[in-house]
Amino acid sequence: MADSSAPPADTPAPGPTRQVLLVTGLSGAGKTTALRVLEDLGWETIDNFPVRLLDRLIGEPNSEPTATPLAIGFDARTRGFVPADIIALVKALDNRGDLDVTTLFLDCSSAELERRYNETRRRHPLAHGRPVIDAIRAERELLDPLRRWAEMVVDTTRLTTNQLQHTIRESFARGDTRESSLTLTSFGFARGTPPLADLVFDMRFLDNPHWVPGLRELTGLDTPVGDHIRRDPAFADVFGQIRDLLLTLIPAYQRQGKGHIGIAFGCTGGKHRSVFTTEAMAQALREAGFSPTVIHRNLGSRAADRIEAPQH
């Protein structure tokens, strides 16, 4: 007796699902950077595409099966940009079984966008002779429906270009090309914690070279500072424990498919203890077979007695 629950013999097998990512957001918030990273990750990318033609670009269901994901960038400058129409089109495409459609919205504070435009002397696309802050407000109001609609919103206000790149890699790296990237960052707590750090270690328990004559103007990259930190009775034992912890956690993160692992070491100003520890840990991880990228976020920041803990 035939199984009545089985599909008819002439029912076509489900086709491959193509990943489609719509990348939009405020002008100056990082759309171009995001698309470049996606292209490096193996995505097919198109920028400033007329969104009303999206269904034509993608084609009929299963007409040209492809495993290559597609990222399409658009913003308020794109011809035919009407947020309500875009949302309706995306809803229709999302009902197709052969597509997995996601919307990424890149946001940023108005003050930071104004600073970026003033710093680069670029003209905001909606300025048309009015102050840049007015253009930013107008664009924010225009894009608000898309921001509320988007599945993923990334606020780039406090992100450097490098940090935004890491965010995109971690979120959208393809399974067949995904490799964990490892970043070690030194920073000063007085200037804020790195926003993308998965693990943060506070090195302020170590003796502060800032208050040692002859070391204040040096950094953790200089041998005398390193020698001073190594002489601290607490350094060797704590460093070894952190190293062993990382050698356990990093492979565990990688087994879970985590695209980027951010590890940060902080001290008060970000010039001495955190810098030396970051360099020493990077070397220890290299010896263990890893290839970390090292960033010293506050190495060039001005030293100030008022933010350093006084020596007792």
C-alpha positions as a Markdown table, in Angstrom:
| # | Residue | x | y | z |
|---|---|---|---|---|
| 1 | Met | 0.0 | 0.0 | 0.0 |
| 2 | Ala | 1.4 | 3.4 | -1.0 |
| 3 | Asp | 2.4 | 5.8 | 1.7 |
| 4 | Ser | -0.2 | 8.6 | 1.5 |
| 5 | Ser | 2.1 | 11.0 | 3.3 |
| 6 | Ala | 4.8 | 10.8 | 0.6 |
| 7 | Pro | 4.9 | 13.6 | -2.0 |
| 8 | Pro | 3.7 | 12.8 | -5.5 |
| 9 | Ala | 6.4 | 11.3 | -7.7 |
| 10 | Asp | 6.3 | 14.3 | -10.0 |
| 11 | Thr | 6.8 | 16.8 | -7.2 |
| 12 | Pro | 10.2 | 18.6 | -7.8 |
| 13 | Ala | 12.8 | 18.3 | -5.1 |
| 14 | Pro | 13.4 | 21.6 | -3.3 |
| 15 | Gly | 16.0 | 23.7 | -5.0 |
| 16 | Pro | 19.1 | 25.3 | -3.4 |
| 17 | Thr | 18.4 | 28.3 | -1.2 |
| 18 | Arg | 20.3 | 31.4 | -2.2 |
| 19 | Gln | 21.3 | 33.9 | 0.6 |
| 20 | Val | 20.4 | 37.5 | -0.3 |
| 21 | Leu | 21.6 | 40.3 | 2.0 |
| 22 | Leu | 20.2 | 43.8 | 1.5 |
| 23 | Val | 22.7 | 46.3 | 2.9 |
| 24 | Thr | 21.5 | 49.8 | 3.6 |
| 25 | Gly | 21.7 | 52.6 | 6.2 |
| 26 | Leu | 22.7 | 56.2 | 6.7 |
| 27 | Ser | 25.2 | 57.7 | 4.3 |
| 28 | Gly | 28.6 | 57.6 | 5.9 |
| 29 | Ala | 27.8 | 54.8 | 8.3 |
| 30 | Gly | 29.9 | 52.2 | 6.6 |
| 31 | Lys | 28.0 | 50.5 | 3.8 |
| 32 | Thr | 30.9 | 50.6 | 1.4 |
| 33 | Thr | 33.2 | 49.0 | 4.0 |
| 34 | Ala | 30.6 | 46.3 | 4.7 |
| 35 | Leu | 30.2 | 45.4 | 1.0 |
| 36 | Arg | 34.0 | 45.2 | 0.5 |
| 37 | Val | 34.3 | 42.7 | 3.3 |
| 38 | Leu | 31.4 | 40.7 | 2.0 |
| 39 | Glu | 33.1 | 40.6 | -1.4 |
| 40 | Asp | 36.3 | 39.4 | 0.2 |
| 41 | Leu | 34.3 | 36.6 | 1.9 |
| 42 | Gly | 33.1 | 35.3 | -1.4 |
| 43 | Trp | 29.8 | 37.1 | -1.8 |
| 44 | Glu | 28.7 | 38.5 | -5.1 |
| 45 | Thr | 28.2 | 42.2 | -4.3 |
| 46 | Ile | 26.4 | 45.1 | -6.1 |
| 47 | Asp | 26.2 | 48.6 | -4.8 |
| 48 | Asn | 23.7 | 51.4 | -5.6 |
| 49 | Phe | 21.4 | 49.0 | -7.4 |
| 50 | Pro | 17.8 | 50.2 | -8.3 |
| 51 | Val | 15.9 | 48.1 | -5.7 |
| 52 | Arg | 12.7 | 48.1 | -7.7 |
| 53 | Leu | 14.6 | 45.8 | -10.2 |
| 54 | Leu | 15.6 | 43.4 | -7.5 |
| 55 | Asp | 13.1 | 40.6 | -8.5 |
| 56 | Arg | 14.5 | 40.8 | -12.1 |
| 57 | Leu | 18.1 | 40.6 | -10.8 |
| 58 | Ile | 17.3 | 37.5 | -8.8 |
| 59 | Gly | 15.2 | 35.8 | -11.5 |
| 60 | Glu | 12.4 | 33.3 | -11.3 |
| 61 | Pro | 12.4 | 30.7 | -8.5 |
| 62 | Asn | 15.2 | 28.2 | -9.1 |
| 63 | Ser | 15.8 | 29.5 | -12.6 |
| 64 | Glu | 19.5 | 29.7 | -12.1 |
| 65 | Pro | 20.5 | 27.7 | -9.0 |
| 66 | Thr | 23.6 | 29.1 | -7.4 |
| 67 | Ala | 25.3 | 28.7 | -4.1 |
| 68 | Thr | 26.9 | 32.1 | -4.3 |
| 69 | Pro | 25.3 | 34.5 | -1.8 |
| 70 | Leu | 24.3 | 37.9 | -3.1 |
| 71 | Ala | 24.7 | 41.3 | -1.2 |
| 72 | Ile | 23.0 | 44.3 | -2.6 |
| 73 | Gly | 23.8 | 47.8 | -1.3 |
| 74 | Phe | 21.4 | 50.7 | -1.6 |
| 75 | Asp | 20.6 | 53.9 | 0.2 |
| 76 | Ala | 18.6 | 57.1 | -0.1 |
| 77 | Arg | 20.6 | 58.1 | -3.3 |
| 78 | Thr | 19.4 | 55.0 | -5.2 |
| 79 | Arg | 16.9 | 55.6 | -7.9 |
| 80 | Gly | 13.3 | 54.7 | -7.0 |
| 81 | Phe | 14.1 | 54.7 | -3.2 |
| 82 | Val | 10.8 | 54.4 | -1.4 |
| 83 | Pro | 11.1 | 52.5 | 1.9 |
| 84 | Ala | 7.5 | 51.2 | 1.9 |
| 85 | Asp | 7.9 | 49.8 | -1.6 |
| 86 | Ile | 11.2 | 48.2 | -0.7 |
| 87 | Ile | 9.7 | 46.5 | 2.3 |
| 88 | Ala | 6.8 | 45.2 | 0.2 |
| 89 | Leu | 9.2 | 43.8 | -2.4 |
| 90 | Val | 11.3 | 42.1 | 0.3 |
| 91 | Lys | 8.3 | 40.5 | 1.9 |
| 92 | Ala | 7.3 | 39.1 | -1.5 |
| 93 | Leu | 10.8 | 37.7 | -2.1 |
| 94 | Asp | 11.0 | 36.3 | 1.4 |
| 95 | Asn | 8.0 | 34.1 | 0.7 |
| 96 | Arg | 9.9 | 32.3 | -2.0 |
| 97 | Gly | 11.3 | 29.0 | -0.8 |
| 98 | Asp | 14.5 | 29.3 | -2.8 |
| 99 | Leu | 15.7 | 32.6 | -1.1 |
| 100 | Asp | 16.9 | 33.5 | 2.3 |
| 101 | Val | 16.5 | 37.3 | 2.4 |
| 102 | Thr | 18.1 | 39.4 | 5.2 |
| 103 | Thr | 18.3 | 43.2 | 5.7 |
| 104 | Leu | 21.3 | 44.8 | 7.3 |
| 105 | Phe | 21.0 | 48.4 | 8.4 |
| 106 | Leu | 24.1 | 50.4 | 9.3 |
| 107 | Asp | 23.3 | 53.1 | 11.8 |
| 108 | Cys | 25.4 | 55.9 | 13.4 |
| 109 | Ser | 24.8 | 58.9 | 15.6 |
| 110 | Ser | 24.1 | 62.2 | 13.9 |
| 111 | Ala | 26.9 | 63.9 | 15.7 |
| 112 | Glu | 29.5 | 61.3 | 14.6 |
| 113 | Leu | 28.2 | 61.4 | 11.0 |
| 114 | Glu | 28.5 | 65.2 | 11.0 |
| 115 | Arg | 32.1 | 64.8 | 12.3 |
| 116 | Arg | 32.9 | 62.3 | 9.5 |
| 117 | Tyr | 31.6 | 64.5 | 6.8 |
| 118 | Asn | 33.3 | 67.6 | 8.1 |
| 119 | Glu | 36.6 | 65.8 | 8.5 |
| 120 | Thr | 36.6 | 64.3 | 5.0 |
| 121 | Arg | 35.0 | 67.4 | 3.4 |
| 122 | Arg | 32.6 | 65.2 | 1.5 |
| 123 | Arg | 29.2 | 66.5 | 0.6 |
| 124 | His | 26.2 | 64.7 | 2.1 |
| 125 | Pro | 24.1 | 63.3 | -0.8 |
| 126 | Leu | 20.9 | 65.0 | 0.6 |
| 127 | Ala | 22.5 | 68.3 | 1.5 |
| 128 | His | 21.5 | 70.3 | -1.6 |
| 129 | Gly | 22.9 | 73.5 | -0.1 |
| 130 | Arg | 21.7 | 72.9 | 3.5 |
| 131 | Pro | 23.8 | 72.2 | 6.5 |
| 132 | Val | 25.0 | 68.6 | 6.8 |
| 133 | Ile | 23.3 | 68.0 | 10.1 |
| 134 | Asp | 19.9 | 68.9 | 8.5 |
| 135 | Ala | 20.6 | 66.5 | 5.7 |
| 136 | Ile | 21.5 | 63.7 | 8.2 |
| 137 | Arg | 18.2 | 64.3 | 10.1 |
| 138 | Ala | 16.2 | 64.2 | 6.8 |
| 139 | Glu | 17.9 | 61.0 | 5.8 |
| 140 | Arg | 17.3 | 59.4 | 9.2 |
| 141 | Glu | 13.6 | 60.2 | 9.0 |
| 142 | Leu | 13.4 | 58.8 | 5.5 |
| 143 | Leu | 15.1 | 55.6 | 6.5 |
| 144 | Asp | 13.4 | 55.0 | 9.8 |
| 145 | Pro | 10.9 | 52.4 | 8.3 |
| 146 | Leu | 13.8 | 50.4 | 7.0 |
| 147 | Arg | 15.7 | 50.5 | 10.3 |
| 148 | Arg | 12.6 | 49.2 | 12.1 |
| 149 | Trp | 12.2 | 46.5 | 9.5 |
| 150 | Ala | 15.8 | 45.3 | 9.3 |
| 151 | Glu | 16.7 | 42.0 | 11.0 |
| 152 | Met | 20.2 | 43.2 | 11.9 |
| 153 | Val | 21.2 | 46.7 | 12.9 |
| 154 | Val | 24.8 | 47.6 | 13.4 |
| 155 | Asp | 25.6 | 50.9 | 15.1 |
| 156 | Thr | 29.0 | 52.1 | 13.9 |
| 157 | Thr | 29.2 | 55.2 | 16.1 |
| 158 | Arg | 32.0 | 53.9 | 18.2 |
| 159 | Leu | 33.4 | 51.4 | 15.7 |
| 160 | Thr | 36.7 | 51.9 | 13.8 |
| 161 | Thr | 36.8 | 50.6 | 10.3 |
| 162 | Asn | 38.7 | 47.6 | 11.5 |
| 163 | Gln | 36.1 | 46.8 | 14.1 |
| 164 | Leu | 33.3 | 47.1 | 11.6 |
| 165 | Gln | 35.2 | 44.7 | 9.3 |
| 166 | His | 35.4 | 42.2 | 12.1 |
| 167 | Thr | 31.7 | 42.5 | 12.8 |
| 168 | Ile | 30.8 | 41.8 | 9.2 |
| 169 | Arg | 33.2 | 38.9 | 9.0 |
| 170 | Glu | 31.9 | 37.3 | 12.2 |
| 171 | Ser | 28.2 | 37.7 | 11.1 |
| 172 | Phe | 28.4 | 36.8 | 7.4 |
| 173 | Ala | 31.4 | 34.6 | 6.7 |
| 174 | Arg | 30.4 | 31.6 | 4.6 |
| 175 | Gly | 30.6 | 28.1 | 6.1 |
| 176 | Asp | 33.0 | 26.8 | 3.5 |
| 177 | Thr | 35.4 | 29.7 | 3.8 |
| 178 | Arg | 35.0 | 30.6 | 7.4 |
| 179 | Glu | 38.2 | 30.9 | 9.4 |
| 180 | Ser | 38.4 | 32.4 | 12.9 |
| 181 | Ser | 40.4 | 35.6 | 13.1 |
| 182 | Leu | 42.1 | 36.4 | 16.4 |
| 183 | Thr | 42.7 | 40.0 | 17.6 |
| 184 | Leu | 44.5 | 41.1 | 20.7 |
| 185 | Thr | 43.9 | 44.7 | 21.7 |
| 186 | Ser | 45.6 | 46.8 | 24.4 |
| 187 | Phe | 43.5 | 49.7 | 25.7 |
| 188 | Gly | 43.1 | 52.2 | 28.5 |
| 189 | Phe | 40.1 | 51.8 | 30.8 |
| 190 | Ala | 40.0 | 55.6 | 31.1 |
| 191 | Arg | 39.1 | 55.8 | 27.4 |
| 192 | Gly | 36.5 | 53.1 | 27.3 |
| 193 | Thr | 36.4 | 49.3 | 26.8 |
| 194 | Pro | 36.7 | 48.0 | 23.2 |
| 195 | Pro | 33.1 | 47.3 | 22.1 |
| 196 | Leu | 33.9 | 44.1 | 20.2 |
| 197 | Ala | 36.0 | 42.3 | 22.8 |
| 198 | Asp | 34.8 | 38.8 | 23.8 |
| 199 | Leu | 37.3 | 38.5 | 26.6 |
| 200 | Val | 38.7 | 41.5 | 28.7 |
| 201 | Phe | 41.5 | 41.2 | 31.2 |
| 202 | Asp | 42.3 | 44.0 | 33.6 |
| 203 | Met | 46.0 | 44.4 | 34.2 |
| 204 | Arg | 45.8 | 47.3 | 36.6 |
| 205 | Phe | 46.8 | 45.1 | 39.5 |
| 206 | Leu | 50.4 | 45.3 | 38.2 |
| 207 | Asp | 52.9 | 48.0 | 39.4 |
| 208 | Asn | 52.3 | 51.0 | 37.2 |
| 209 | Pro | 55.4 | 52.1 | 35.2 |
| 210 | His | 53.8 | 55.6 | 34.8 |
| 211 | Trp | 55.1 | 56.5 | 38.2 |
| 212 | Val | 58.6 | 55.1 | 37.8 |
| 213 | Pro | 61.2 | 57.7 | 36.9 |
| 214 | Gly | 62.5 | 57.1 | 33.4 |
| 215 | Leu | 59.6 | 54.9 | 32.3 |
| 216 | Arg | 56.7 | 57.3 | 32.1 |
| 217 | Glu | 57.6 | 58.5 | 28.6 |
| 218 | Leu | 58.3 | 55.0 | 27.4 |
| 219 | Thr | 55.7 | 52.4 | 26.4 |
| 220 | Gly | 55.1 | 48.7 | 26.8 |
| 221 | Leu | 57.0 | 48.2 | 23.6 |
| 222 | Asp | 60.2 | 49.3 | 25.3 |
| 223 | Thr | 62.5 | 46.8 | 27.1 |
| 224 | Pro | 62.9 | 48.7 | 30.4 |
| 225 | Val | 59.1 | 48.8 | 30.8 |
| 226 | Gly | 58.8 | 45.1 | 30.0 |
| 227 | Asp | 61.5 | 44.3 | 32.5 |
| 228 | His | 59.8 | 46.4 | 35.2 |
| 229 | Ile | 56.5 | 44.6 | 34.6 |
| 230 | Arg | 58.1 | 41.1 | 34.6 |
| 231 | Arg | 59.6 | 41.9 | 38.0 |
| 232 | Asp | 56.2 | 42.4 | 39.5 |
| 233 | Pro | 55.6 | 39.2 | 41.7 |
| 234 | Ala | 52.0 | 38.8 | 40.4 |
| 235 | Phe | 52.9 | 39.0 | 36.7 |
| 236 | Ala | 54.2 | 35.5 | 35.9 |
| 237 | Asp | 51.6 | 33.5 | 37.6 |
| 238 | Val | 48.6 | 35.5 | 36.3 |
| 239 | Phe | 50.1 | 35.6 | 32.8 |
| 240 | Gly | 50.5 | 31.9 | 32.8 |
| 241 | Gln | 46.9 | 31.3 | 33.9 |
| 242 | Ile | 45.5 | 33.7 | 31.3 |
| 243 | Arg | 47.6 | 32.0 | 28.6 |
| 244 | Asp | 46.4 | 28.5 | 29.6 |
| 245 | Leu | 42.8 | 29.8 | 29.6 |
| 246 | Leu | 43.1 | 31.2 | 26.1 |
| 247 | Leu | 44.7 | 28.0 | 24.8 |
| 248 | Thr | 41.6 | 26.2 | 26.0 |
| 249 | Leu | 39.0 | 28.8 | 25.0 |
| 250 | Ile | 40.2 | 29.7 | 21.5 |
| 251 | Pro | 39.9 | 26.2 | 20.0 |
| 252 | Ala | 36.5 | 25.9 | 21.7 |
| 253 | Tyr | 35.3 | 29.1 | 20.1 |
| 254 | Gln | 36.6 | 27.9 | 16.7 |
| 255 | Arg | 34.7 | 24.6 | 17.1 |
| 256 | Gln | 31.5 | 26.6 | 17.5 |
| 257 | Gly | 32.2 | 28.4 | 14.2 |
| 258 | Lys | 32.9 | 31.8 | 15.8 |
| 259 | Gly | 34.4 | 33.9 | 13.0 |
| 260 | His | 36.2 | 36.5 | 15.1 |
| 261 | Ile | 37.7 | 36.2 | 18.6 |
| 262 | Gly | 38.5 | 39.5 | 20.3 |
| 263 | Ile | 40.7 | 39.5 | 23.4 |
| 264 | Ala | 41.6 | 42.8 | 25.1 |
| 265 | Phe | 44.1 | 43.7 | 27.9 |
| 266 | Gly | 43.4 | 46.9 | 29.7 |
| 267 | Cys | 45.3 | 49.2 | 32.1 |
| 268 | Thr | 44.6 | 52.7 | 33.1 |
| 269 | Gly | 46.0 | 54.7 | 30.2 |
| 270 | Gly | 46.7 | 52.0 | 27.7 |
| 271 | Lys | 50.4 | 52.7 | 27.2 |
| 272 | His | 52.4 | 50.4 | 29.5 |
| 273 | Arg | 51.0 | 47.3 | 31.3 |
| 274 | Ser | 48.3 | 46.5 | 28.7 |
| 275 | Val | 50.7 | 47.0 | 25.8 |
| 276 | Phe | 53.4 | 44.8 | 27.2 |
| 277 | Thr | 51.0 | 42.0 | 28.2 |
| 278 | Thr | 49.3 | 42.1 | 24.8 |
| 279 | Glu | 52.7 | 41.7 | 23.0 |
| 280 | Ala | 53.8 | 38.9 | 25.3 |
| 281 | Met | 50.5 | 37.1 | 24.9 |
| 282 | Ala | 50.6 | 37.4 | 21.2 |
| 283 | Gln | 54.0 | 35.8 | 21.1 |
| 284 | Ala | 52.8 | 33.0 | 23.4 |
| 285 | Leu | 49.8 | 32.3 | 21.1 |
| 286 | Arg | 52.1 | 32.4 | 18.0 |
| 287 | Glu | 54.3 | 29.8 | 19.6 |
| 288 | Ala | 51.1 | 27.7 | 20.1 |
| 289 | Gly | 50.3 | 27.9 | 16.4 |
| 290 | Phe | 47.9 | 30.8 | 16.2 |
| 291 | Ser | 48.2 | 34.0 | 14.1 |
| 292 | Pro | 46.8 | 36.9 | 16.2 |
| 293 | Thr | 46.5 | 40.5 | 14.9 |
| 294 | Val | 47.7 | 43.0 | 17.5 |
| 295 | Ile | 46.1 | 46.4 | 18.0 |
| 296 | His | 47.4 | 49.0 | 20.5 |
| 297 | Arg | 44.4 | 51.3 | 20.6 |
| 298 | Asn | 45.7 | 54.0 | 23.0 |
| 299 | Leu | 49.4 | 53.7 | 22.5 |
| 300 | Gly | 49.5 | 57.2 | 21.0 |
| 301 | Ser | 47.2 | 58.8 | 23.5 |
| 302 | Arg | 48.5 | 61.6 | 25.7 |
| 303 | Ala | 49.5 | 60.5 | 29.2 |
| 304 | Ala | 47.8 | 62.3 | 32.1 |
| 305 | Asp | 48.6 | 62.0 | 35.8 |
| 306 | Arg | 44.9 | 62.6 | 36.7 |
| 307 | Ile | 43.8 | 59.3 | 35.1 |
| 308 | Glu | 46.6 | 57.2 | 36.5 |
| 309 | Ala | 46.3 | 55.5 | 39.9 |
| 310 | Pro | 48.8 | 57.2 | 42.2 |
| 311 | Gln | 51.8 | 55.2 | 43.4 |
| 312 | His | 51.8 | 54.3 | 47.1 |
